[in-house]
Amino acid sequence: MGTQWDDWAKGINCPFCGPRAESNEYWDFVATLCASSLYLSKSQTYLGNCILVLDVRHVTRPGQLSADDWLAFCADLQVAESSLVQTLQPDHINVELLGNVVPHLHWQIVPRYRSDPRWEAPIWTTTREEMTVTHLPTNERAELIQKLRKAVNSD
């Protein structure tokens, strides 16, 4: 991962730099916002788990953005988070800005429910390979994406 991560950090073949596939083995496109795009994660162990990927340009840390781009990215986060709350009514939402796997600015937005497998604890306790992967049936996934799109567009 070292050499690949270093290249990605420089923007070389970064999987989050545009143009991105609307759908791949990790996500499905939900909506384009002001400075970023929202994707529903394929793994739905935490129902509504999304990523919000910065579209403006390749950066790895918030300090590399202008104040205006940072404000736009944070405003997009607020739209995405409120859309998830409106659509799914989770008990809480975790928001994280990591970049340890893909060094391109993106928010992990993880709705949390008292019934989820790790309530009262962080979800990141194992390697990605060891994390539980839960897939929604195709029709439920398509319905969730449509509901999220509607909520995003109502903001």
Buried (B, 14 or more C-beta within 10 A) or exposed (E): EEEEBEEBBEBEEBBBBEEBEEEEEEBBBBBEBEBBBBBBBBBBBBBBBBBBBBBBBBBBEEEEBEEEBBEBBEBBBEBBBBBBBBBBEBEEBBEEEEBEEBBBBBBBBBBBBEEBEBEEEEBBEEEEEEBEEEEBEEEEBEEBBEBBBEBBEEE
